[in-house]
């Protein structure tokens, strides 16, 4: 065996993996121990529906004719992936997710700064900002539907838009759906980012001020780098939630005007068209896409909480 063969893979590639501190290892073990009971319960609750959906997706099965059920292996997946409607729904879902997460991250960070730096009435301010998140999504969707409705809505009256039909076209419908989603879930993002702001050491900001750094430089070079873990959690949670958007689309447009998302397509195939096999196949694909997004986020950010705090 040569010296090259005995060298670690990281050395052969010219990259050295960052060492994890003892505190980081202990926190990982503690995190696994604390999360294990909840994970076990979630697996017990979700395992049967998941495997049952996977099982049903392998059949050509319509609820209206259960006697004609036939085992077709992965034919339903081939049908879904070869259908242009499926990929159109993927693009619609991606557009809604990208816009909402980006806007919510910016507005949520601004709200988090306001709550963090408020000198008085902090509890009242935080309660007012977080109030929209406490409203049930369906009720929120109906409220926005009423506001932008052609006949009973008040938005056209307030802005002098006349008889403009917000739900008469694709982009105007998506605009209302995205706006309602941003209003509803931005407080959640701001709450997570507020927790991240609380973890930023004040000494670093004070040292940067003494060194002559501007407020913008302190934000980009001190605050945001030390909030990397909180930003990852906020983006991950909101991306996964927005990728599964269903309530707003169902209430406002029922998928009309090319506003269908992957979750709505699953509902339509399973409930409306009673195609149990194809609907479950789309649901499994949606589940796999959620897992893929989670893996991309976690591997992309590579957050080590011990390094964020500066531990060695």
ZAMAR-846029 format. One line per 3 residues: number of its first residue (from 1); for each residue z, x, y of N, C-alpha, C, O. Coordinates in steps of 0.02 Angstrom, whole numbers, always signed. Layout:
<kolfis>
NUM> Z:X:Y:Z:X:Y:Z:X:Y:Z:X:Y  ...
</kolfis>
This chain:
<kolfis>
1> +0:+42:-59:+0:+0:+0:+0:+44:+62:+42:+89:+67  -44:+33:+107:-51:+74:+167:-1:+52:+220:+32:+0:+215  +2:+95:+271:+48:+79:+326:+25:+18:+364:+66:-20:+390
4> -42:+7:+366:-68:-52:+401:-47:-115:+365:-32:-166:+397  -47:-112:+297:-30:-172:+259:+43:-191:+267:+60:-250:+264  +86:-140:+276:+158:-154:+281:+178:-175:+351:+234:-197:+361
7> +134:-167:+400:+151:-185:+468:+155:-260:+475:+117:-296:+442  +198:-285:+517:+204:-357:+527:+140:-385:+557:+102:-350:+591  +127:-448:+543:+67:-480:+568:+64:-479:+644:+11:-470:+673
10> +122:-487:+676:+124:-487:+749:+103:-420:+777:+70:-417:+828  +122:-365:+742:+104:-299:+766:+29:-287:+758:-3:-257:+801  +1:-310:+700:-71:-299:+690:-112:-337:+742:-165:-313:+762
13> -88:-393:+765:-125:-431:+815:-111:-407:+886:-140:-432:+934  -66:-359:+892:-51:-333:+959:-5:-378:+998:+5:-368:+1058  +25:-429:+966:+70:-475:+1000:+138:-473:+967:+144:-468:+906
16> +189:-477:+1008:+257:-476:+983:+289:-543:+997:+292:-566:+1054  +313:-574:+944:+345:-639:+953:+410:-631:+992:+448:-584:+980  +424:-678:+1038:+487:-673:+1075:+546:-683:+1029:+547:-729:+988
19> +596:-640:+1037:+656:-644:+996:+699:-702:+1019:+708:-713:+1079  +727:-738:+971:+771:-794:+986:+843:-769:+985:+864:-735:+938  +881:-786:+1036:+950:-763:+1040:+993:-798:+989:+974:-850:+960
22> +1053:-770:+978:+1100:-801:+931:+1120:-871:+954:+1128:-916:+914  +1126:-878:+1019:+1143:-944:+1046:+1086:-993:+1034:+1098:-1052:+1019  +1025:-969:+1041:+968:-1012:+1028:+966:-1035:+956:+952:-1093:+942
25> +981:-989:+909:+982:-1008:+838:+1037:-1058:+823:+1027:-1106:+786  +1096:-1046:+852:+1151:-1092:+840:+1137:-1161:+869:+1156:-1212:+839  +1103:-1163:+926:+1086:-1227:+956:+1033:-1264:+914:+1034:-1325:+910
28> +988:-1226:+884:+939:-1258:+840:+974:-1289:+780:+958:-1345:+760  +1020:-1253:+750:+1057:-1280:+693:+1098:-1341:+713:+1099:-1391:+677  +1130:-1337:+771:+1169:-1394:+795:+1124:-1454:+809:+1141:-1511:+794
31> +1066:-1440:+839:+1019:-1495:+853:+995:-1529:+790:+990:-1590:+787  +980:-1488:+738:+959:-1518:+675:+1014:-1559:+643:+1001:-1613:+616  +1076:-1535:+647:+1132:-1572:+618:+1144:-1638:+655:+1158:-1689:+624
34> +1138:-1637:+722:+1149:-1698:+760:+1093:-1748:+752:+1104:-1808:+752  +1032:-1723:+744:+974:-1767:+739:+962:-1792:+668:+928:-1843:+658  +990:-1758:+619:+977:-1775:+549:+994:-1848:+531:+954:-1881:+500
37> +1054:-1874:+551:+1069:-1944:+532:+1019:-1993:+561:+997:-2039:+526  +1001:-1985:+625:+953:-2030:+655:+884:-2024:+623:+850:-2074:+612  +864:-1963:+608:+799:-1952:+576:+797:-1985:+507:+747:-2016:+488
40> +851:-1978:+469:+854:-2008:+402:+848:-2084:+406:+812:-2115:+367  +885:-2114:+453:+882:-2187:+461:+812:-2209:+482:+785:-2258:+456  +781:-2173:+529:+714:-2190:+552:+664:-2184:+495:+618:-2225:+488
43> +671:-2132:+453:+626:-2124:+396:+634:-2182:+347:+584:-2207:+320  +696:-2202:+335:+707:-2258:+288:+677:-2322:+315:+650:-2362:+276  +681:-2332:+381:+655:-2394:+411:+579:-2394:+415:+547:-2445:+405
46> +550:-2335:+430:+478:-2332:+442:+438:-2310:+381:+377:-2317:+381  +470:-2284:+331:+432:-2257:+274:+392:-2312:+238:+333:-2303:+225  +424:-2368:+224:+389:-2421:+188:+330:-2449:+227:+275:-2454:+199
49> +338:-2468:+291:+280:-2493:+329:+224:-2442:+333:+165:-2460:+330  +242:-2378:+340:+191:-2327:+346:+151:-2319:+281:+89:-2319:+282  +186:-2312:+226:+151:-2304:+162:+115:-2368:+141:+63:-2365:+108
52> +143:-2425:+160:+110:-2488:+145:+45:-2495:+184:-6:-2518:+158  +46:-2473:+247:-15:-2474:+288:-67:-2426:+259:-127:-2443:+255  -45:-2367:+237:-90:-2320:+206:-120:-2348:+142:-179:-2339:+127
55> -79:-2383:+104:-102:-2413:+41:-153:-2468:+54:-205:-2471:+22  -138:-2513:+101:-184:-2568:+116:-250:-2544:+147:-301:-2577:+140  -247:-2487:+181:-308:-2461:+212:-360:-2439:+161:-418:-2428:+179
58> -340:-2432:+99:-386:-2410:+46:-421:-2469:+12:-457:-2460:-37  -409:-2530:+38:-439:-2589:+7:-485:-2625:+56:-475:-2623:+117  -536:-2656:+28:-576:-2705:+66:-541:-2772:+57:-547:-2804:+4
61> -504:-2793:+108:-457:-2848:+99:-455:-2890:+162:-438:-2866:+216  -474:-2953:+154:-470:-3001:+209:-418:-3054:+192:-413:-3077:+136  -378:-3072:+242:-324:-3119:+232:-350:-3189:+213:-316:-3227:+179
64> -410:-3205:+234:-439:-3270:+219:-466:-3275:+148:-476:-3330:+122  -476:-3218:+116:-500:-3219:+46:-464:-3164:+6:-494:-3114:-11  -399:-3174:-8:-360:-3122:-42:-383:-3108:-113:-371:-3055:-140
67> -418:-3156:-144:-440:-3146:-212:-498:-3096:-216:-513:-3071:-270  -530:-3082:-160:-587:-3035:-160:-566:-2964:-142:-608:-2923:-124  -502:-2949:-148:-479:-2881:-130:-508:-2830:-178:-507:-2839:-239
70> -533:-2776:-149:-567:-2724:-189:-546:-2655:-165:-543:-2643:-104  -531:-2610:-211:-512:-2542:-195:-575:-2503:-176:-620:-2495:-216  -577:-2478:-113:-637:-2445:-88:-623:-2373:-65:-665:-2343:-31
73> -566:-2345:-84:-548:-2278:-64:-547:-2272:+13:-511:-2309:+46  -585:-2225:+41:-584:-2211:+113:-642:-2242:+150:-661:-2219:+204  -671:-2295:+123:-728:-2327:+155:-709:-2358:+222:-749:-2357:+268
76> -648:-2384:+228:-627:-2414:+291:-622:-2361:+346:-638:-2374:+404  -601:-2301:+328:-597:-2247:+377:-667:-2226:+399:-679:-2212:+458  -713:-2223:+352:-783:-2206:+369:-812:-2259:+415:-846:-2243:+463
79> -797:-2323:+400:-822:-2377:+443:-794:-2372:+513:-830:-2381:+562  -729:-2359:+518:-697:-2355:+584:-724:-2295:+624:-740:-2302:+683  -728:-2237:+592:-749:-2176:+627:-823:-2176:+644:-844:-2140:+689
82> -863:-2215:+609:-934:-2218:+623:-952:-2275:+671:-1010:-2284:+688  -903:-2314:+691:-915:-2370:+736:-910:-2347:+809:-858:-2320:+828  -962:-2356:+850:-958:-2336:+921:-902:-2371:+958:-875:-2343:+1006
85> -883:-2432:+937:-829:-2467:+970:-763:-2429:+964:-723:-2428:+1010  -752:-2398:+906:-690:-2360:+896:-686:-2303:+946:-634:-2293:+977  -740:-2265:+954:-739:-2208:+999:-738:-2230:+1072:-710:-2195:+1115
88> -767:-2287:+1087:-760:-2314:+1155:-688:-2332:+1170:-664:-2320:+1226  -654:-2359:+1121:-582:-2374:+1131:-541:-2310:+1137:-492:-2308:+1175  -561:-2258:+1101:-527:-2194:+1107:-534:-2167:+1179:-485:-2143:+1208
91> -594:-2171:+1206:-606:-2147:+1275:-567:-2189:+1325:-539:-2162:+1373  -565:-2255:+1315:-526:-2298:+1360:-452:-2281:+1357:-418:-2277:+1408  -427:-2271:+1296:-356:-2253:+1287:-342:-2185:+1319:-290:-2176:+1351
94> -388:-2138:+1310:-379:-2071:+1339:-379:-2075:+1415:-339:-2041:+1448  -422:-2115:+1444:-426:-2122:+1517:-361:-2151:+1544:-334:-2126:+1593  -338:-2205:+1514:-275:-2236:+1536:-217:-2187:+1530:-176:-2181:+1575
97> -214:-2152:+1474:-159:-2105:+1463:-161:-2047:+1513:-109:-2030:+1541  -219:-2017:+1523:-225:-1960:+1567:-206:-1978:+1639:-170:-1941:+1672  -231:-2034:+1663:-218:-2054:+1733:-144:-2072:+1742:-112:-2049:+1789
100> -118:-2113:+1697:-48:-2135:+1706:+1:-2077:+1701:+47:-2072:+1741  -9:-2032:+1652:+38:-1977:+1643:+34:-1929:+1703:+86:-1906:+1727  -26:-1915:+1728:-33:-1870:+1785:+0:-1899:+1847:+37:-1864:+1882
103> -14:-1962:+1862:+14:-1993:+1922:+90:-2001:+1915:+127:-1988:+1963  +113:-2021:+1857:+185:-2030:+1847:+222:-1964:+1852:+279:-1963:+1876  +191:-1910:+1830:+224:-1845:+1835:+234:-1824:+1907:+286:-1798:+1925
106> +183:-1836:+1949:+188:-1818:+2020:+238:-1862:+2056:+283:-1837:+2091  +230:-1928:+2049:+275:-1974:+2083:+346:-1968:+2056:+394:-1969:+2093  +352:-1961:+1989:+418:-1955:+1959:+454:-1893:+1983:+515:-1894:+1993
109> +417:-1838:+1992:+449:-1777:+2017:+472:-1785:+2089:+525:-1761:+2107  +432:-1820:+2129:+452:-1833:+2199:+515:-1876:+2201:+560:-1863:+2240  +517:-1928:+2159:+576:-1971:+2157:+637:-1932:+2131:+693:-1943:+2154
112> +626:-1889:+2083:+681:-1848:+2057:+710:-1803:+2111:+771:-1794:+2116  +666:-1774:+2152:+690:-1732:+2207:+731:-1773:+2257:+782:-1750:+2282  +707:-1834:+2271:+744:-1877:+2318:+813:-1893:+2290:+863:-1889:+2326
115> +816:-1912:+2226:+881:-1929:+2196:+926:-1868:+2191:+987:-1874:+2198  +897:-1810:+2179:+936:-1749:+2171:+966:-1725:+2236:+1022:-1698:+2237  +929:-1734:+2291:+950:-1708:+2355:+981:-1760:+2401:+999:-1745:+2458
118> +988:-1821:+2376:+1018:-1874:+2417:+1090:-1856:+2435:+1129:-1836:+2391  +1108:-1864:+2499:+1174:-1846:+2522:+1224:-1904:+2518:+1284:-1892:+2516  +1199:-1965:+2515:+1244:-2022:+2512:+1208:-2079:+2473:+1147:-2079:+2467
121> +1248:-2126:+2448:+1223:-2184:+2411:+1179:-2162:+2352:+1127:-2192:+2339  +1201:-2111:+2316:+1160:-2086:+2260:+1154:-2138:+2205:+1100:-2148:+2178  +1210:-2170:+2187:+1208:-2218:+2133:+1164:-2278:+2150:+1126:-2302:+2108
124> +1169:-2302:+2212:+1127:-2358:+2233:+1054:-2339:+2233:+1011:-2378:+2211  +1039:-2279:+2256:+970:-2256:+2258:+942:-2249:+2188:+885:-2270:+2175  +980:-2220:+2142:+956:-2211:+2074:+947:-2278:+2038:+900:-2287:+2000
127> +993:-2325:+2051:+987:-2392:+2021:+924:-2427:+2046:+889:-2459:+2006  +909:-2422:+2111:+850:-2454:+2139:+786:-2424:+2110:+738:-2460:+2097  +785:-2358:+2101:+725:-2325:+2076:+714:-2341:+2002:+658:-2349:+1980
130> +769:-2345:+1964:+763:-2356:+1892:+756:-2430:+1874:+746:-2446:+1815  +762:-2474:+1921:+760:-2546:+1906:+696:-2569:+1871:+701:-2608:+1824  +636:-2548:+1892:+575:-2571:+1858:+574:-2555:+1784:+545:-2592:+1744
133> +605:-2499:+1764:+604:-2479:+1694:+646:-2526:+1651:+636:-2529:+1590  +693:-2562:+1681:+734:-2608:+1643:+702:-2675:+1630:+729:-2716:+1593  +643:-2687:+1659:+608:-2750:+1649:+566:-2746:+1586:+534:-2695:+1572
136> +567:-2800:+1547:+527:-2802:+1486:+453:-2795:+1503:+430:-2824:+1552  +417:-2756:+1463:+347:-2741:+1478:+304:-2803:+1483:+261:-2807:+1527  +314:-2851:+1440:+274:-2913:+1441:+286:-2951:+1506:+239:-2976:+1536
139> +349:-2956:+1527:+364:-2990:+1590:+333:-2954:+1648:+306:-2985:+1694  +337:-2888:+1648:+306:-2848:+1700:+230:-2859:+1702:+201:-2866:+1756  +199:-2862:+1644:+126:-2873:+1641:+107:-2942:+1669:+58:-2948:+1704
142> +146:-2993:+1652:+133:-3059:+1680:+141:-3061:+1755:+104:-3095:+1790  +190:-3024:+1781:+201:-3021:+1853:+141:-2990:+1889:+118:-3015:+1940  +115:-2935:+1861:+56:-2904:+1891:-6:-2947:+1882:-49:-2948:+1926
145> -11:-2982:+1827:-67:-3029:+1817:-65:-3084:+1870:-117:-3102:+1898  -6:-3110:+1884:+1:-3162:+1935:-17:-3134:+2004:-49:-3168:+2044  +4:-3072:+2019:-8:-3043:+2085:-82:-3033:+2099:-104:-3041:+2155
148> -120:-3014:+2047:-191:-2998:+2057:-237:-3055:+2034:-298:-3047:+2033  -209:-3112:+2016:-250:-3167:+1993:-294:-3193:+2049:-275:-3192:+2108  -353:-3217:+2030:-402:-3239:+2080:-379:-3301:+2117:-393:-3308:+2177
151> -346:-3346:+2083:-326:-3410:+2114:-254:-3410:+2140:-241:-3434:+2195  -208:-3384:+2101:-138:-3388:+2120:-110:-3322:+2146:-53:-3319:+2168  -150:-3269:+2145:-125:-3204:+2166:-119:-3198:+2242:-155:-3232:+2279
154> -74:-3155:+2263:-63:-3144:+2335:-91:-3077:+2359:-91:-3065:+2420  -115:-3035:+2315:-140:-2969:+2336:-203:-2977:+2379:-209:-2945:+2431  -249:-3021:+2359:-310:-3032:+2398:-294:-3059:+2467:-327:-3042:+2516
157> -243:-3102:+2472:-224:-3130:+2536:-193:-3077:+2581:-208:-3074:+2641  -150:-3036:+2553:-117:-2985:+2593:-166:-2933:+2621:-160:-2912:+2678  -215:-2914:+2580:-261:-2861:+2600:-328:-2888:+2624:-375:-2850:+2636
160> -334:-2953:+2630:-395:-2983:+2657:-457:-2970:+2614:-511:-2957:+2640  -449:-2975:+2548:-504:-2961:+2502:-543:-3023:+2482:-590:-3019:+2442  -523:-3081:+2508:-561:-3142:+2494:-554:-3164:+2422:-499:-3172:+2396
163> -611:-3174:+2389:-613:-3199:+2320:-629:-3144:+2271:-664:-3155:+2221  -605:-3084:+2284:-620:-3029:+2238:-585:-3039:+2171:-524:-3049:+2169  -622:-3037:+2118:-596:-3047:+2050:-578:-2979:+2019:-622:-2943:+1996
166> -513:-2964:+2019:-491:-2900:+1993:-504:-2894:+1918:-516:-2839:+1892  -502:-2950:+1883:-511:-2949:+1810:-581:-2970:+1790:-593:-2992:+1734  -628:-2962:+1836:-698:-2979:+1821:-740:-2919:+1802:-797:-2928:+1780
169> -714:-2858:+1808:-751:-2798:+1791:-708:-2748:+1754:-646:-2754:+1752  -740:-2698:+1725:-704:-2648:+1684:-657:-2606:+1727:-597:-2601:+1711  -682:-2575:+1780:-642:-2526:+1817:-588:-2559:+1858:-533:-2532:+1864
172> -602:-2618:+1886:-549:-2653:+1923:-494:-2677:+1876:-435:-2675:+1894  -513:-2698:+1816:-463:-2718:+1766:-420:-2659:+1745:-359:-2664:+1741  -453:-2602:+1732:-415:-2542:+1713:-370:-2519:+1770:-316:-2492:+1758
175> -393:-2528:+1831:-351:-2509:+1889:-286:-2547:+1889:-233:-2518:+1899  -289:-2613:+1879:-228:-2654:+1878:-184:-2635:+1819:-123:-2631:+1825  -215:-2624:+1761:-176:-2605:+1701:-140:-2539:+1713:-81:-2533:+1698
178> -175:-2490:+1740:-145:-2425:+1753:-91:-2430:+1806:-38:-2399:+1800  -104:-2470:+1858:-55:-2477:+1912:+10:-2509:+1886:+64:-2487:+1904  +3:-2559:+1844:+63:-2591:+1816:+101:-2543:+1770:+162:-2544:+1769
181> +64:-2502:+1733:+97:-2454:+1688:+133:-2400:+1728:+188:-2380:+1710  +103:-2377:+1782:+135:-2326:+1825:+198:-2354:+1856:+250:-2321:+1857  +195:-2416:+1883:+253:-2447:+1914:+310:-2455:+1864:+368:-2447:+1882
184> +294:-2472:+1803:+344:-2487:+1753:+379:-2424:+1727:+440:-2425:+1717  +343:-2371:+1715:+370:-2314:+1678:+382:-2251:+1719:+410:-2203:+1693  +361:-2250:+1782:+376:-2192:+1824:+451:-2179:+1830:+471:-2121:+1829
187> +494:-2231:+1836:+566:-2218:+1838:+592:-2180:+1777:+638:-2139:+1783  +563:-2192:+1719:+583:-2156:+1658:+568:-2082:+1665:+608:-2039:+1647  +508:-2066:+1691:+489:-1996:+1702:+535:-1964:+1753:+557:-1907:+1744
190> +550:-2000:+1807:+593:-1972:+1859:+664:-1958:+1832:+696:-1911:+1853  +687:-2000:+1786:+753:-1989:+1757:+755:-1925:+1716:+803:-1887:+1719  +703:-1914:+1676:+699:-1853:+1636:+693:-1791:+1680:+725:-1740:+1667
193> +653:-1795:+1732:+645:-1738:+1777:+708:-1726:+1818:+723:-1669:+1836  +745:-1779:+1834:+808:-1770:+1869:+857:-1730:+1827:+893:-1688:+1853  +857:-1744:+1762:+900:-1704:+1717:+877:-1631:+1716:+919:-1586:+1713
196> +812:-1619:+1720:+788:-1551:+1723:+807:-1516:+1788:+823:-1457:+1787  +804:-1552:+1844:+824:-1523:+1908:+897:-1502:+1908:+916:-1452:+1940  +939:-1540:+1874:+1010:-1524:+1871:+1023:-1459:+1834:+1076:-1428:+1843
199> +975:-1437:+1792:+984:-1376:+1753:+959:-1313:+1789:+968:-1258:+1765  +926:-1322:+1847:+900:-1264:+1884:+958:-1231:+1921:+990:-1263:+1961  +971:-1167:+1908:+1026:-1132:+1942:+1015:-1129:+2018:+961:-1111:+2040
202> +1066:-1146:+2056:+1060:-1143:+2129:+1054:-1071:+2154:+1024:-1058:+2206  +1083:-1025:+2116:+1081:-955:+2138:+1010:-930:+2145:+994:-891:+2189  +966:-953:+2099:+897:-930:+2103:+862:-954:+2167:+827:-916:+2199
205> +874:-1017:+2184:+844:-1043:+2246:+872:-1009:+2307:+835:-994:+2354  +937:-996:+2307:+967:-962:+2364:+942:-890:+2370:+930:-866:+2426  +933:-856:+2314:+907:-788:+2315:+836:-787:+2341:+817:-742:+2379
208> +795:-836:+2319:+726:-840:+2343:+724:-854:+2418:+680:-828:+2452  +770:-894:+2443:+772:-908:+2515:+789:-845:+2554:+759:-831:+2606  +837:-807:+2528:+856:-744:+2562:+797:-695:+2562:+788:-658:+2610
211> +757:-696:+2509:+699:-651:+2505:+641:-675:+2547:+589:-642:+2550  +648:-732:+2580:+595:-755:+2625:+545:-803:+2594:+493:-815:+2624  +560:-829:+2536:+514:-876:+2503:+514:-943:+2540:+566:-967:+2561
214> +454:-972:+2547:+449:-1038:+2578:+471:-1092:+2528:+482:-1078:+2469  +476:-1153:+2553:+496:-1209:+2510:+445:-1219:+2455:+463:-1233:+2397  +380:-1212:+2472:+328:-1220:+2422:+332:-1165:+2369:+323:-1179:+2310
217> +345:-1103:+2390:+351:-1048:+2343:+412:-1056:+2297:+409:-1041:+2238  +467:-1081:+2325:+526:-1093:+2284:+514:-1147:+2233:+539:-1145:+2177  +473:-1197:+2253:+457:-1251:+2207:+417:-1226:+2148:+433:-1242:+2091
220> +364:-1187:+2162:+317:-1166:+2109:+343:-1107:+2069:+327:-1100:+2010  +383:-1063:+2099:+403:-1002:+2065:+475:-1003:+2040:+495:-960:+2001  +515:-1051:+2063:+584:-1054:+2041:+600:-1120:+2007:+623:-1120:+1950
223> +587:-1175:+2041:+608:-1240:+2015:+568:-1261:+1954:+597:-1275:+1901  +502:-1263:+1961:+460:-1288:+1906:+465:-1244:+1843:+470:-1272:+1789  +463:-1177:+1848:+470:-1137:+1787:+535:-1149:+1750:+537:-1146:+1689
226> +589:-1164:+1787:+653:-1176:+1754:+660:-1248:+1730:+710:-1266:+1699  +609:-1290:+1744:+608:-1359:+1721:+557:-1369:+1665:+539:-1426:+1649  +534:-1316:+1636:+480:-1321:+1587:+498:-1366:+1529:+457:-1405:+1505
229> +559:-1361:+1505:+580:-1403:+1448:+581:-1476:+1467:+558:-1518:+1429  +609:-1493:+1526:+611:-1563:+1548:+541:-1591:+1560:+528:-1649:+1544  +497:-1550:+1587:+428:-1573:+1599:+393:-1586:+1533:+356:-1635:+1527
232> +404:-1543:+1483:+373:-1554:+1418:+397:-1618:+1387:+357:-1657:+1360  +462:-1631:+1390:+489:-1692:+1360:+461:-1753:+1395:+442:-1802:+1362  +459:-1752:+1462:+433:-1809:+1500:+360:-1822:+1484:+340:-1879:+1472
235> +320:-1769:+1483:+248:-1777:+1468:+237:-1800:+1396:+194:-1841:+1383  +276:-1772:+1350:+268:-1791:+1280:+285:-1864:+1268:+245:-1901:+1238  +342:-1885:+1293:+363:-1955:+1283:+314:-2003:+1315:+295:-2053:+1284
238> +294:-1989:+1375:+250:-2035:+1411:+179:-2035:+1382:+146:-2087:+1380  +155:-1977:+1359:+89:-1975:+1329:+87:-2016:+1265:+41:-2054:+1253  +138:-2007:+1223:+140:-2045:+1161:+147:-2119:+1174:+118:-2160:+1139
241> +186:-2138:+1225:+195:-2208:+1242:+131:-2238:+1271:+111:-2293:+1252  +99:-2201:+1317:+38:-2227:+1348:-20:-2230:+1298:-63:-2273:+1303  -21:-2184:+1250:-74:-2184:+1199:-71:-2246:+1155:-121:-2265:+1125
244> -12:-2277:+1151:-4:-2337:+1110:-1:-2400:+1153:+27:-2451:+1130  -28:-2399:+1213:-23:-2455:+1259:-56:-2518:+1228:-111:-2515:+1202  -19:-2573:+1233:-44:-2635:+1205:-27:-2696:+1248:-70:-2737:+1262
247> +36:-2701:+1270:+60:-2761:+1303:+19:-2778:+1366:-2:-2835:+1374  +9:-2729:+1410:-27:-2742:+1472:-98:-2765:+1459:-123:-2810:+1492  -131:-2733:+1411:-200:-2752:+1395:-202:-2822:+1366:-246:-2862:+1383
250> -156:-2838:+1322:-155:-2903:+1290:-142:-2959:+1340:-174:-3011:+1338  -95:-2948:+1386:-77:-3000:+1434:-131:-3009:+1487:-148:-3065:+1505  -158:-2955:+1513:-202:-2958:+1571:-275:-2973:+1554:-306:-3014:+1588
253> -302:-2941:+1503:-374:-2948:+1490:-392:-2970:+1420:-449:-2989:+1408  -345:-2968:+1373:-359:-2982:+1303:-416:-2939:+1276:-453:-2960:+1232  -423:-2878:+1304:-474:-2832:+1282:-543:-2844:+1311:-590:-2809:+1292
256> -550:-2892:+1356:-616:-2906:+1385:-635:-2853:+1436:-593:-2813:+1458  -698:-2852:+1455:-724:-2804:+1504:-715:-2732:+1481:-703:-2688:+1522  -722:-2720:+1416:-717:-2652:+1388:-650:-2619:+1406:-648:-2561:+1425
259> -596:-2657:+1399:-529:-2630:+1412:-489:-2623:+1348:-428:-2614:+1351  -521:-2628:+1290:-485:-2621:+1227:-459:-2550:+1218:-492:-2501:+1235  -399:-2546:+1191:-369:-2482:+1172:-363:-2479:+1096:-378:-2528:+1062
262> -340:-2422:+1071:-333:-2415:+998:-283:-2464:+970:-294:-2493:+917  -228:-2474:+1004:-178:-2522:+980:-205:-2592:+980:-192:-2631:+934  -243:-2609:+1032:-272:-2677:+1035:-325:-2685:+981:-333:-2740:+953
265> -362:-2632:+967:-412:-2636:+913:-379:-2648:+846:-404:-2686:+806  -322:-2615:+835:-284:-2627:+773:-263:-2699:+767:-269:-2730:+715  -237:-2726:+822:-217:-2797:+823:-277:-2843:+811:-273:-2891:+773
268> -332:-2828:+843:-390:-2872:+838:-418:-2873:+767:-436:-2925:+741  -422:-2814:+736:-449:-2811:+669:-402:-2844:+618:-425:-2878:+572  -337:-2835:+627:-289:-2860:+578:-273:-2934:+588:-273:-2972:+540
271> -260:-2955:+650:-238:-3023:+663:-296:-3069:+678:-303:-3122:+647  -338:-3050:+726:-392:-3095:+747:-445:-3101:+694:-466:-3157:+677  -468:-3045:+667:-522:-3046:+618:-496:-3047:+546:-536:-3049:+499
274> -432:-3044:+537:-398:-3046:+472:-425:-2994:+423:-423:-3005:+363  -449:-2938:+449:-473:-2884:+406:-415:-2835:+396:-407:-2787:+434  -375:-2849:+345:-314:-2811:+334:-328:-2737:+319:-295:-2693:+345
277> -378:-2725:+277:-393:-2656:+258:-417:-2615:+317:-392:-2560:+328  -466:-2641:+354:-494:-2603:+411:-442:-2597:+467:-438:-2545:+499  -403:-2650:+478:-352:-2646:+530:-299:-2594:+516:-278:-2558:+561
280> -278:-2590:+453:-228:-2539:+435:-258:-2469:+438:-222:-2421:+453  -322:-2463:+424:-355:-2398:+430:-354:-2374:+503:-341:-2316:+517  -369:-2420:+549:-366:-2402:+620:-295:-2386:+640:-284:-2340:+680
283> -246:-2423:+613:-176:-2408:+628:-155:-2339:+603:-118:-2304:+637  -178:-2320:+543:-162:-2254:+517:-194:-2200:+560:-163:-2148:+573  -256:-2211:+582:-289:-2163:+626:-251:-2156:+693:-246:-2102:+720
286> -226:-2212:+718:-185:-2210:+778:-122:-2169:+767:-102:-2129:+810  -90:-2179:+710:-29:-2141:+694:-45:-2066:+688:-6:-2025:+713  -100:-2048:+657:-118:-1978:+650:-134:-1947:+718:-118:-1889:+730
289> -165:-1985:+762:-181:-1959:+828:-117:-1948:+868:-113:-1900:+907  -66:-1990:+859:-2:-1980:+892:+31:-1915:+867:+58:-1877:+907  +29:-1904:+802:+56:-1842:+774:+19:-1781:+802:+50:-1730:+818
292> -47:-1785:+807:-86:-1730:+833:-68:-1715:+905:-61:-1656:+924  -59:-1767:+946:-40:-1757:+1015:+28:-1723:+1020:+38:-1678:+1060  +76:-1744:+978:+142:-1714:+979:+139:-1640:+960:+173:-1599:+992
295> +100:-1623:+910:+94:-1553:+889:+62:-1511:+944:+85:-1455:+957  +11:-1538:+977:-22:-1501:+1031:+27:-1488:+1088:+28:-1432:+1115  +66:-1537:+1107:+115:-1528:+1162:+167:-1476:+1143:+182:-1431:+1182
298> +196:-1483:+1085:+251:-1438:+1065:+227:-1366:+1059:+260:-1320:+1082  +168:-1357:+1028:+142:-1289:+1021:+115:-1262:+1086:+117:-1201:+1098  +90:-1306:+1129:+62:-1284:+1193:+115:-1260:+1242:+104:-1210:+1276
301> +172:-1295:+1246:+224:-1277:+1293:+266:-1218:+1267:+287:-1176:+1306  +279:-1216:+1201:+319:-1162:+1171:+385:-1152:+1209:+401:-1097:+1231  +422:-1206:+1216:+484:-1203:+1255:+542:-1179:+1211:+553:-1206:+1156
304> +578:-1129:+1234:+640:-1107:+1202:+696:-1119:+1252:+699:-1086:+1304  +741:-1165:+1237:+792:-1185:+1286:+838:-1126:+1305:+862:-1123:+1361  +848:-1081:+1259:+891:-1023:+1275:+857:-978:+1326:+890:-949:+1369
307> +790:-971:+1320:+754:-930:+1369:+750:-965:+1436:+749:-931:+1488  +746:-1031:+1437:+745:-1068:+1500:+808:-1056:+1540:+805:-1050:+1601  +866:-1051:+1505:+928:-1038:+1540:+938:-964:+1555:+984:-945:+1591
310> +896:-922:+1526:+904:-851:+1539:+951:-816:+1491:+972:-760:+1504  +968:-848:+1434:+1013:-818:+1385:+976:-762:+1348:+915:-762:+1344  +1014:-716:+1321:+985:-659:+1283:+1020:-655:+1215:+1005:-612:+1175
</kolfis>
